[in-house]
Amino acid sequence: AERALGRLPAAAPPERRGGRAAAAGRLVSRAGRRGRRRRPGDSGSAGPGSSSAKRNVPQLRTAAEQGHALYWLRGVLAQQQMSDHKTSGNLVVVVSFSSEYRGLVKHTGGCHCGAVRFEVWASPDLHVFNCNCSICTKKQNRHFIVPASRFKLLKGAENLTTYTFNTHCAQHTFCKTCGVQSFYTPRSNPDGFGIAPHCLDEGTVHSIVLEDINGKEWEKAVKEHKTIRDMSKP
């Protein structure tokens, strides 16, 4: 059966399902009818991938509608144990980007030669660290920190090499063709990534706040910093 948000596994009609699942079905159905304008030649049903099927995606007009719909639909999906990733694609995108990434933008970037490319979800207003430890001074490393879950390497894994020293906690990863370090794993946040703001593509950064950190006394500086450890937490 087709539902308002793409094709879902077959289930009993909404009126036969009680409780919260039924409420979710009715909410999405009503929102879909309000947000969708019928066009000439649109019969109201179509196969997956067709233009009319795409128009069946509801437009939830208010934050309250969206919040309630997403809350209950998570429960519906859990009950149905959806195994076909393709059928749930549209809904998963709505849940992920509307809740987890609210207020963030997708930055893209990479090295100089283009062999390494990545995308990262972060604020358009970046908090960048300027470290004066031995290696950061040598390579003029400035970076902002993100959780690993918000970083995606698009291409170039085979073109990366890594330098480590001392504690070997920090993974100084760089392109082995052009030598540019566009991201790395910082010692302060081994569960995240440090992203070089100067390696981002233009158009998504609104502002940059630069904070000096005393890497020459690394242990003391990180221990006394109130927020740096939390910056890699989802």
C-alpha contacts under 8 A as a table, 3 or more apart, distances in Angstrom:
res1	aa1	res2	aa2	distance
1	A	7	R	7.00
1	A	8	L	6.89
1	A	9	P	7.07
1	A	10	A	5.33
1	A	11	A	7.26
2	E	6	G	6.67
2	E	7	R	4.93
2	E	8	L	6.35
3	R	6	G	5.97
3	R	7	R	5.91
3	R	8	L	6.38
4	A	7	R	7.99
4	A	28	V	6.69
4	A	29	S	6.15
4	A	32	G	6.31
4	A	56	N	5.67
4	A	57	V	5.71
4	A	58	P	6.39
5	L	8	L	7.86
5	L	56	N	6.86
5	L	57	V	5.05
5	L	58	P	6.85
5	L	90	N	6.94
5	L	91	L	6.36
6	G	48	P	7.42
6	G	53	A	7.14
6	G	54	K	7.68
6	G	56	N	7.33
6	G	57	V	6.77
6	G	87	T	6.72
6	G	88	S	7.32
6	G	90	N	6.80
6	G	91	L	7.72
7	R	48	P	7.21
7	R	87	T	5.44
7	R	88	S	7.40
8	L	87	T	6.03
8	L	88	S	6.93
9	P	80	Q	7.55
9	P	82	M	7.15
9	P	87	T	7.98
12	A	16	R	6.30
12	A	17	R	6.70
13	P	16	R	5.57
13	P	17	R	6.88
14	P	17	R	5.28
14	P	18	G	7.89
14	P	21	A	7.92
14	P	22	A	5.32
14	P	25	G	6.12
14	P	26	R	7.26
15	E	18	G	7.35
15	E	22	A	6.80
16	R	22	A	7.97
17	R	21	A	6.74
17	R	22	A	5.38
18	G	21	A	6.57
18	G	22	A	5.32
18	G	23	A	7.90
19	G	22	A	5.70
19	G	23	A	6.55
20	R	23	A	4.92
20	R	24	A	6.16
20	R	72	W	6.67
21	A	24	A	5.13
21	A	25	G	6.30
21	A	72	W	6.76
21	A	73	L	7.52
21	A	75	G	7.41
21	A	76	V	5.74
22	A	25	G	5.04
22	A	26	R	6.23
23	A	26	R	5.22
23	A	27	L	6.08
23	A	72	W	7.90
24	A	27	L	5.11
24	A	28	V	6.17
24	A	68	H	7.93
24	A	69	A	5.95
24	A	72	W	5.45
24	A	73	L	6.15
24	A	76	V	7.85
25	G	28	V	5.41
25	G	29	S	6.03
26	R	29	S	5.03
26	R	30	R	6.06
27	L	30	R	5.31
27	L	31	A	6.13
27	L	65	E	7.80
27	L	69	A	6.52
28	V	31	A	5.06
28	V	32	G	5.94
28	V	58	P	7.07
28	V	69	A	6.42
29	S	32	G	5.08
29	S	33	R	6.34
29	S	58	P	7.87
30	R	33	R	5.22
30	R	34	R	6.34
31	A	34	R	5.21
31	A	35	G	6.05
31	A	58	P	5.89
31	A	59	Q	6.50
31	A	60	L	5.69
31	A	61	R	7.67
31	A	65	E	7.84
32	G	35	G	5.25
32	G	36	R	5.96
32	G	56	N	6.87
32	G	57	V	6.66
32	G	58	P	3.83
32	G	59	Q	6.17
32	G	60	L	7.44
33	R	36	R	5.47
33	R	37	R	7.89
33	R	58	P	7.31
34	R	37	R	7.76
34	R	58	P	7.97
34	R	59	Q	7.74
35	G	58	P	5.73
35	G	59	Q	4.71
35	G	60	L	6.90
35	G	61	R	7.39
36	R	55	R	6.86
36	R	56	N	6.95
36	R	58	P	6.66
36	R	59	Q	7.20
38	R	42	D	6.44
38	R	44	G	7.76
39	R	42	D	5.43
42	D	45	S	7.66
42	D	52	S	6.51
43	S	46	A	7.77
44	G	52	S	7.19
44	G	56	N	7.90
45	S	52	S	6.98
45	S	53	A	6.68
46	A	50	S	6.38
46	A	52	S	6.03
46	A	53	A	5.28
47	G	50	S	5.96
47	G	53	A	6.46
48	P	53	A	6.14
49	G	53	A	6.41
49	G	54	K	6.91
50	S	53	A	5.19
50	S	54	K	6.47
51	S	54	K	5.17
51	S	55	R	6.50
52	S	55	R	4.99
52	S	56	N	6.55
53	A	56	N	5.21
53	A	57	V	7.52
54	K	57	V	5.91
55	R	58	P	7.73
60	L	63	A	7.72
60	L	65	E	5.96
60	L	66	Q	5.47
61	R	65	E	6.84
61	R	66	Q	7.42
62	T	65	E	5.23
62	T	66	Q	6.29
63	A	66	Q	5.11
63	A	67	G	5.92
64	A	67	G	5.12
64	A	68	H	6.11
65	E	68	H	5.42
65	E	69	A	6.00
66	Q	69	A	5.19
66	Q	70	L	6.04
67	G	70	L	5.38
67	G	71	Y	6.10
68	H	71	Y	5.11
68	H	72	W	6.28
69	A	72	W	5.49
69	A	73	L	5.93
70	L	73	L	5.05
70	L	74	R	6.16
70	L	95	V	6.50
71	Y	74	R	5.59
71	Y	75	G	7.11
72	W	75	G	5.23
72	W	76	V	6.39
73	L	76	V	4.80
73	L	77	L	6.04
74	R	77	L	5.24
74	R	78	A	6.21
75	G	78	A	5.06
75	G	79	Q	6.23
76	V	79	Q	5.19
76	V	80	Q	6.25
77	L	80	Q	5.12
77	L	81	Q	6.05
77	L	82	M	6.37
78	A	81	Q	5.16
78	A	82	M	7.41
82	M	85	H	7.46
82	M	88	S	7.49
84	D	87	T	5.67
84	D	88	S	6.96
85	H	88	S	5.46
85	H	89	G	6.12
86	K	89	G	5.21
87	T	90	N	7.67
88	S	91	L	5.48
88	S	92	V	6.04
89	G	92	V	5.30
89	G	93	V	6.34
90	N	93	V	5.37
90	N	94	V	6.52
91	L	94	V	5.12
91	L	95	V	6.30
92	V	95	V	5.20
92	V	96	S	6.04
93	V	96	S	5.29
93	V	97	F	5.92
94	V	97	F	5.63
94	V	98	S	5.69
95	V	98	S	5.51
95	V	99	S	5.99
95	V	100	E	7.85
96	S	99	S	5.65
96	S	100	E	5.50
96	S	101	Y	6.95
97	F	100	E	5.81
97	F	101	Y	4.99
97	F	102	R	6.64
98	S	101	Y	6.17
98	S	102	R	5.60
99	S	102	R	5.68
101	Y	104	L	5.40
101	Y	105	V	7.71
101	Y	121	W	7.26
103	G	123	S	6.74
104	L	121	W	6.04
104	L	122	A	5.01
104	L	123	S	4.55
104	L	124	P	6.68
105	V	121	W	5.50
105	V	122	A	5.66
105	V	123	S	5.95
105	V	124	P	6.18
105	V	204	T	7.11
106	K	119	E	6.60
106	K	120	V	5.63
106	K	121	W	4.51
106	K	122	A	6.60
106	K	204	T	7.54
107	H	119	E	5.60
107	H	120	V	5.25
107	H	121	W	6.11
107	H	122	A	7.13
107	H	200	L	6.65
107	H	201	D	7.16
107	H	204	T	6.10
107	H	205	V	7.93
108	T	117	R	7.47
108	T	118	F	5.77
108	T	119	E	4.27
108	T	120	V	6.33
108	T	200	L	5.72
108	T	201	D	5.73
109	G	117	R	5.80
109	G	118	F	5.58
109	G	119	E	6.40
109	G	182	S	7.67
109	G	199	C	5.55
109	G	200	L	4.08
109	G	201	D	5.09
110	G	114	G	6.32
110	G	115	A	7.74
110	G	116	V	5.26
110	G	117	R	4.28
110	G	118	F	5.95
110	G	182	S	5.78
110	G	199	C	5.79
110	G	200	L	6.71
110	G	201	D	7.99
111	C	114	G	5.51
111	C	115	A	6.84
111	C	116	V	5.56
111	C	117	R	6.92
111	C	175	C	6.77
111	C	178	C	7.37
111	C	180	V	5.44
111	C	181	Q	6.84
111	C	182	S	5.66
111	C	199	C	6.60
112	H	115	A	7.97
112	H	178	C	6.28
112	H	180	V	6.44
113	C	116	V	7.78
113	C	177	T	7.28
113	C	178	C	5.92
114	G	117	R	6.61
115	A	155	K	7.06
115	A	156	G	5.33
115	A	159	N	6.81
115	A	175	C	7.52
115	A	177	T	7.89
116	V	153	L	7.83
116	V	154	L	7.59
116	V	155	K	5.57
116	V	156	G	4.31
116	V	157	A	7.26
116	V	159	N	7.03
116	V	160	L	7.70
116	V	175	C	6.80
117	R	153	L	6.26
117	R	154	L	5.32
117	R	155	K	5.32
117	R	156	G	6.58
118	F	151	F	7.38
118	F	152	K	5.64
118	F	153	L	4.35
118	F	154	L	4.82
118	F	155	K	6.96
119	E	151	F	6.05
119	E	152	K	5.36
119	E	153	L	6.57
119	E	154	L	6.94
120	V	150	R	5.57
120	V	151	F	4.47
120	V	152	K	6.27
121	W	146	V	7.97
121	W	150	R	5.27
121	W	151	F	6.70
122	A	126	L	7.75
122	A	146	V	7.00
122	A	150	R	7.66
123	S	126	L	6.07
124	P	204	T	6.10
124	P	205	V	4.70
124	P	206	H	5.08
124	P	207	S	6.77
125	D	205	V	6.36
125	D	206	H	5.38
125	D	207	S	4.68
125	D	208	I	5.74
125	D	209	V	7.62
126	L	144	F	6.77
126	L	205	V	7.34
126	L	206	H	7.90
126	L	207	S	6.22
126	L	208	I	4.74
126	L	209	V	6.19
127	H	144	F	5.84
127	H	208	I	6.04
127	H	209	V	5.00
127	H	210	L	6.23
127	H	211	E	7.33
128	V	142	R	6.44
128	V	143	H	5.22
128	V	144	F	4.51
128	V	145	I	7.82
128	V	197	P	7.75
128	V	208	I	6.73
128	V	209	V	5.97
128	V	210	L	4.87
128	V	211	E	6.12
129	F	142	R	5.58
129	F	143	H	5.44
129	F	144	F	6.15
129	F	210	L	5.87
129	F	211	E	4.95
129	F	212	D	5.90
129	F	213	I	6.55
130	N	141	N	6.90
130	N	142	R	4.92
130	N	143	H	7.11
130	N	210	L	6.64
130	N	211	E	5.88
130	N	212	D	4.68
130	N	213	I	5.99
131	C	136	C	5.91
131	C	137	T	7.11
131	C	141	N	6.92
131	C	142	R	6.80
131	C	212	D	6.05
131	C	213	I	5.02
131	C	214	N	6.17
131	C	215	G	5.43
132	N	135	I	7.96
132	N	136	C	5.85
132	N	137	T	5.18
132	N	212	D	7.88
132	N	213	I	6.89
132	N	214	N	5.88
132	N	215	G	5.02
132	N	216	K	6.21
133	C	136	C	5.38
133	C	137	T	5.93
133	C	214	N	7.07
133	C	215	G	4.11
133	C	216	K	4.72
133	C	217	E	7.92
133	C	218	W	7.51
134	S	137	T	5.38
134	S	138	K	6.40
134	S	215	G	7.79
134	S	216	K	7.17
135	I	138	K	5.03
135	I	139	K	6.26
135	I	141	N	7.94
136	C	139	K	5.32
136	C	140	Q	5.29
136	C	141	N	4.63
136	C	142	R	7.62
137	T	140	Q	5.00
137	T	141	N	6.77
138	K	141	N	7.94
141	N	196	A	7.43
142	R	196	A	5.97
142	R	197	P	7.38
143	H	183	F	7.96
143	H	194	G	5.25
143	H	195	I	4.96
143	H	196	A	4.61
143	H	197	P	6.24
144	F	194	G	5.36
144	F	195	I	5.29
144	F	196	A	6.77
144	F	197	P	7.10
145	I	189	N	7.77
145	I	192	G	6.81
145	I	193	F	5.65
145	I	194	G	4.58
145	I	195	I	6.31
145	I	231	M	5.96
145	I	232	S	6.21
146	V	150	R	6.69
146	V	151	F	7.38
146	V	192	G	5.63
146	V	193	F	5.54
146	V	194	G	6.66
146	V	195	I	7.65
146	V	231	M	6.10
146	V	232	S	4.96
146	V	233	K	7.75
147	P	150	R	5.64
147	P	151	F	7.12
147	P	191	D	6.72
147	P	192	G	4.38
147	P	193	F	6.48
147	P	231	M	6.91
147	P	232	S	3.93
147	P	233	K	5.43
147	P	234	P	5.57
148	A	151	F	5.38
148	A	191	D	6.24
148	A	192	G	4.35
148	A	193	F	6.07
148	A	232	S	7.03
149	S	152	K	7.81
149	S	192	G	7.92
149	S	234	P	7.03
151	F	193	F	7.59
153	L	156	G	7.56
153	L	157	A	7.45
156	G	159	N	4.98
156	G	160	L	6.64
157	A	160	L	5.53
159	N	175	C	5.80
159	N	176	K	5.86
159	N	177	T	7.18
160	L	173	T	6.43
160	L	174	F	5.56
160	L	175	C	4.77
160	L	176	K	5.74
161	T	173	T	5.63
161	T	174	F	5.65
161	T	175	C	6.36
161	T	176	K	5.93
162	T	171	Q	6.12
162	T	172	H	5.32
162	T	173	T	4.24
162	T	174	F	6.29
163	Y	171	Q	6.31
163	Y	172	H	5.04
163	Y	173	T	6.42
164	T	167	T	7.98
164	T	168	H	4.95
164	T	169	C	7.42
164	T	170	A	6.41
164	T	171	Q	5.70
164	T	172	H	6.20
165	F	168	H	4.97
165	F	170	A	7.98
167	T	170	A	7.70
168	H	171	Q	7.03
169	C	186	P	7.50
169	C	187	R	5.22
169	C	190	P	7.17
170	A	184	Y	7.74
170	A	185	T	5.52
170	A	186	P	4.75
170	A	187	R	4.28
170	A	188	S	7.97
170	A	190	P	7.17
171	Q	184	Y	5.92
171	Q	185	T	4.91
171	Q	186	P	6.57
171	Q	187	R	7.70
172	H	181	Q	7.44
172	H	184	Y	5.25
172	H	185	T	6.58
172	H	186	P	7.77
173	T	181	Q	6.09
173	T	183	F	6.78
173	T	184	Y	5.16
173	T	185	T	7.58
174	F	179	G	5.79
174	F	180	V	5.44
174	F	181	Q	4.17
174	F	182	S	6.85
174	F	183	F	7.48
174	F	184	Y	7.67
175	C	178	C	5.80
175	C	179	G	4.90
175	C	180	V	5.52
175	C	181	Q	6.47
176	K	179	G	5.38
181	Q	184	Y	7.04
181	Q	196	A	7.54
182	S	195	I	6.25
182	S	196	A	5.21
182	S	199	C	5.59
183	F	193	F	6.62
183	F	194	G	5.49
183	F	195	I	4.44
183	F	196	A	5.76
184	Y	193	F	5.66
184	Y	194	G	5.27
184	Y	195	I	6.74
185	T	189	N	7.04
185	T	190	P	5.80
185	T	191	D	7.85
185	T	192	G	6.43
185	T	193	F	4.79
185	T	194	G	5.85
186	P	189	N	5.32
186	P	190	P	5.81
186	P	192	G	7.59
186	P	193	F	6.50
186	P	194	G	5.98
187	R	190	P	5.64
188	S	222	V	6.94
188	S	228	I	7.43
188	S	229	R	6.55
189	N	192	G	5.49
189	N	193	F	7.15
189	N	228	I	7.82
189	N	229	R	6.09
189	N	231	M	7.84
189	N	232	S	6.13
190	P	193	F	7.37
191	D	232	S	6.22
191	D	233	K	7.71
192	G	232	S	4.84
192	G	233	K	7.66
193	F	232	S	7.39
196	A	199	C	5.47
196	A	200	L	7.25
197	P	200	L	5.51
201	D	204	T	7.53
202	E	205	V	7.21
205	V	208	I	7.70
213	I	221	A	6.79
214	N	217	E	5.76
214	N	218	W	6.30
214	N	221	A	5.87
215	G	218	W	4.33
215	G	221	A	6.92
217	E	220	K	5.69
217	E	221	A	6.06
218	W	221	A	5.12
218	W	222	V	6.09
219	E	222	V	5.48
219	E	223	K	6.06
220	K	223	K	5.16
220	K	224	E	6.13
221	A	224	E	5.36
221	A	225	H	6.16
222	V	225	H	5.11
222	V	228	I	7.24
222	V	229	R	7.96
223	K	226	K	7.86
225	H	228	I	6.16
226	K	229	R	7.75
227	T	230	D	5.41
227	T	231	M	6.60
228	I	231	M	5.40
228	I	232	S	7.97
229	R	232	S	6.58
229	R	233	K	7.81
230	D	233	K	5.28
